[in-house]
Amino acid sequence: MEKEHLVSTVSILGHPIHPMLIHFPVAALIGLIATDLAYMYTQDFFWARASLWLAGVGMVGGWLSGAVGLVDLLSVAQIRRLVIAWSHALLAVMLLSLATLNWLLRAEGSADLVIIPWGLYLSLLTGLLIGFTSMLGGELIFDHAVGVSPEKMAERREKS
C-alpha cells in the first residue's frame, strides 16, 4: 500500500520546521529532571538556578515548536483527518501546560519550597508525557509519512 505524501506548510526547502525545533525544548525538559535531582541531593543553589533556566527554555521552546506544529495541523487537511495527530497535539498541550506551571512556580517561589517535591514531581510527569507525545509524533512520521518528501518515500520503497 502506497503512503500518501503529507506536505508540511511550515518548512524550509521542503523540510518541516516542527521536528527541527522540538529537540531543544525536549532536551531542556529532560535535563530539568537531572538538575532537580542534583538539587535534591546536594542542596546547591546552582542546580536550582539551572533548573529555572531549563524550565524556561523548555517552556518557551516548546510553545514555539507547538505553534508551528499547530499551523500544520490546522492547515493540512490530510493531517487534520488523523486521530493520532489530534492525540499528539492534545498531549503536547497538556505537557506544555505542566511545563509552564513548573516554570511559573520556580520563578515565583523559593527553591527549597518549590523544587522539592512539586518541581520534581512536575518535571517527572513532564518527562513521562514527553515520552508518549514523542511516540505519537514518531508514528506521524514513520507510519503516516507526515513531512516525508516523495524522494525519501521512493528510497524507502526501493530498500524494502
matplotlib code that plots the C-alpha trace (Angstrom):
import matplotlib.pyplot as plt

x = [0.0, 1.5, 1.6, 0.2, 2.7, 1.6, 3.4, 4.2, 3.1, 5.8, 9.0, 12.4, 13.3, 10.8, 12.0, 9.3, 10.3, 8.3, 10.6, 13.6, 12.5, 11.3, 14.7, 15.8, 12.8, 12.7, 16.4, 15.8, 12.8, 14.6, 17.7, 15.4, 14.8, 18.5, 19.1, 16.1, 17.6, 21.0, 19.5, 17.6, 20.8, 23.2, 21.0, 23.4, 21.6, 23.4, 21.2, 18.1, 19.1, 20.0, 16.5, 14.8, 16.6, 15.9, 12.3, 12.1, 13.9, 11.8, 8.6, 9.3, 10.8, 8.0, 5.3, 7.2, 7.5, 3.9, 2.7, 4.5, 3.0, -0.4, -0.2, 0.5, -2.3, -4.9, -3.7, -3.2, -6.5, -4.9, -3.1, -6.4, -8.1, -5.6, -6.8, -3.2, -2.3, -5.0, -3.9, -0.3, -1.5, -3.6, -0.7, 1.6, -0.8, -1.0, 2.8, 3.4, 0.8, 2.7, 6.0, 4.5, 3.2, 6.6, 8.4, 5.9, 6.3, 10.1, 10.0, 7.7, 9.0, 11.9, 13.9, 13.5, 9.7, 9.3, 11.7, 11.1, 8.5, 6.4, 9.0, 10.5, 7.0, 6.1, 9.4, 9.0, 5.4, 6.5, 9.2, 6.7, 4.4, 7.4, 7.8, 4.2, 4.0, 7.2, 5.9, 2.8, 5.0, 7.2, 4.1, 3.0, 6.3, 7.0, 3.5, 1.7, 4.7, 3.8, 6.5, 8.4, 9.4, 8.4, 12.0, 12.6, 9.5, 10.7, 14.1, 12.2, 10.2, 13.4, 15.1, 12.1]
y = [0.0, 3.3, 6.1, 9.5, 12.4, 14.9, 18.1, 20.4, 24.0, 25.4, 24.2, 25.3, 23.8, 21.0, 20.2, 20.6, 23.1, 21.5, 18.4, 20.7, 22.9, 20.2, 18.8, 21.8, 22.0, 18.2, 18.2, 21.1, 19.5, 16.1, 17.9, 19.5, 16.2, 15.8, 19.2, 18.8, 15.5, 17.2, 20.0, 17.5, 15.5, 18.5, 21.5, 23.5, 26.6, 26.3, 23.4, 25.3, 28.2, 25.7, 24.2, 27.5, 28.2, 24.7, 25.0, 28.4, 27.3, 24.1, 26.1, 28.8, 26.5, 24.0, 26.6, 27.9, 24.4, 23.7, 26.8, 25.6, 22.1, 23.6, 25.5, 22.2, 20.5, 23.2, 24.0, 20.5, 18.6, 15.2, 15.8, 17.1, 13.8, 11.8, 11.0, 10.4, 14.0, 15.3, 12.9, 14.2, 17.8, 17.2, 15.5, 18.3, 21.0, 19.0, 18.7, 22.4, 23.4, 21.4, 22.8, 26.3, 25.7, 24.3, 27.4, 29.7, 28.0, 28.3, 31.9, 32.9, 30.8, 29.7, 26.7, 24.8, 25.1, 24.6, 22.0, 19.5, 18.0, 19.9, 20.9, 17.4, 15.9, 18.2, 17.5, 13.8, 14.0, 16.2, 13.7, 10.9, 13.0, 13.7, 10.0, 9.5, 12.6, 11.7, 8.2, 9.7, 12.2, 9.3, 7.4, 10.5, 10.5, 6.8, 5.4, 8.3, 9.9, 13.4, 15.7, 13.0, 14.0, 12.0, 11.3, 9.8, 7.7, 6.4, 5.4, 3.5, 1.6, 0.7, -0.6, -2.7]
z = [0.0, -1.0, 1.6, 0.8, 1.0, 3.6, 3.0, 5.9, 5.2, 7.6, 6.1, 4.8, 1.4, 1.9, 5.5, 8.2, 10.9, 13.8, 14.1, 13.8, 16.7, 19.2, 20.1, 22.2, 24.5, 24.9, 25.9, 28.3, 30.0, 30.3, 31.6, 34.2, 35.8, 36.3, 37.7, 40.1, 41.3, 41.7, 43.8, 45.9, 46.7, 47.1, 48.1, 46.0, 44.6, 41.3, 40.4, 41.4, 39.1, 36.3, 36.8, 36.5, 33.2, 31.8, 32.7, 30.9, 27.8, 27.7, 28.1, 25.6, 23.0, 23.4, 22.9, 19.8, 18.4, 19.3, 17.5, 14.3, 14.7, 15.2, 11.9, 10.1, 12.0, 11.1, 7.5, 6.1, 5.6, 5.4, 8.8, 10.4, 9.5, 11.5, 15.0, 16.0, 15.0, 17.4, 20.1, 19.7, 19.8, 22.9, 24.8, 23.7, 25.2, 28.4, 28.5, 27.8, 30.4, 33.0, 31.9, 32.1, 35.6, 36.6, 35.4, 37.0, 40.4, 40.1, 39.0, 41.9, 44.8, 46.9, 45.6, 48.9, 48.8, 45.0, 43.7, 46.5, 46.0, 43.4, 40.9, 40.8, 40.5, 37.6, 35.9, 36.2, 34.9, 32.1, 31.2, 31.1, 28.8, 26.5, 26.0, 25.0, 22.9, 21.1, 20.4, 18.7, 16.8, 15.6, 14.4, 12.4, 10.6, 10.2, 9.9, 8.1, 6.3, 7.6, 6.3, 4.5, 1.0, -2.0, -2.8, 0.6, 0.3, -3.1, -1.4, 1.3, -1.2, -3.1, 0.0, 1.2]

ax = plt.figure().add_subplot(projection="3d")
ax.plot(x, y, z, "-o")
ax.set_aspect("equal")
plt.show()
